[in-house]
Amino acid sequence: MAATATTADAPEPVLDKPLMHYGRRVLDRLAPGTEAPRYQLLDVTPLTPHIGAEIGGVDLAAPIGDALAAELRQALLEWKVIFFRDQTAVEPRHHVDLAAVWGPPEANPFFPKAGTAGVSRLAKDATAVGNENIWHSDHSFMAAPALGSVLRAVEVPAAGGDTMWADMAAAYDNLTDAMKERIEHLTAVHDWVPSWGSTMTQEQIAHFRGDLPPVEHPVVVRHPRTGRKTLYVNEPFTTHVVGLSAAQSRTLLDELVLQARVPEFQTRFHWAPGSVAIWDNIATQHYAINDYFPQRRVMERIAVAGVPLA
């Protein structure tokens, strides 16, 4: 008679049960007790009930006054990522002025530069394959990660090339109480070498390492402008949790980073010429879908300088 496998012999599941959930999830657009704002200058069309909204009634090539700037900042805090269509008159100088609504630019040392200071040009085609198709938060490997990003579509493929964003406050809210208690005071190390450094020589890594050492951030951060608790670990840049063994750290991170993949936490945007997206880089992670190869896709991005997270 053939031997019968016991429960002890069964392999561990690829996905932990805590990720699996049926029915309702907690999907609060704002922190509990926060009153929804009203807008006088913006037309706001939600893409989902809690993350992502298209903004109408705004010409981003025109000067942005104080009242409009205030409503744009409020809309981003409320929706985490906001989108604009048909902004075909926007040029790099307008792009810079728009990003300045939130703060000064922060350069990514690994991105190719455009002709305007602070603007990175991301051109992908048959010779330069897109590699941003992993859930991540921009610049988390910096001591003061980017507060946000402003991305403008210059050239888009005939089909494909969408981008997705995940609400990491919702990801935190839907953790079990036991998990929230476990991670409340933990910190994790973020480093660019496992991702950006994977295609570099040792000499190139050494060149950047002096200015970009590994940094620590809380696993759960309070958003610097809303105070809302947000899960802050991501696949390419978070290497380990401080104070845990390598095995414990890997197991914990494997569960936490999966939270960005839950569809209820996400929104998705289809680019067209003249589209602009602005996202809160602390409140969200994003994923650039790489389904358009070998078509050409050209985007220009400005990251907004951030602050140390606590």
Secondary structure, DSSP 4 states (H G I P E B T S, - for coil): -PPPPPGGGSPPPSS-GGG---S-----SS-TTPPPP--SS-EEEESSSSS-EEEES--TTS---HHHHHHHHHHHHHHSEEEE---TT--HHHHHHHHTTT--B---TTSPB-SSTT-EEEEEBTTB-----S-B-TTTTSSS--SEEEEEEEE--SS---EEEEEHHHHHHTS-HHHHHHHTT-EEEE-STTTGGGGS-HHHHHHHHTT---EEEESEEE-TTT--EEE---TTTEEEETTS-HHHHHHHHHHHHGGGG-GGGEEEE---TT-EEEEETTTEEEEE----TTS-EEEEEEEEP-----
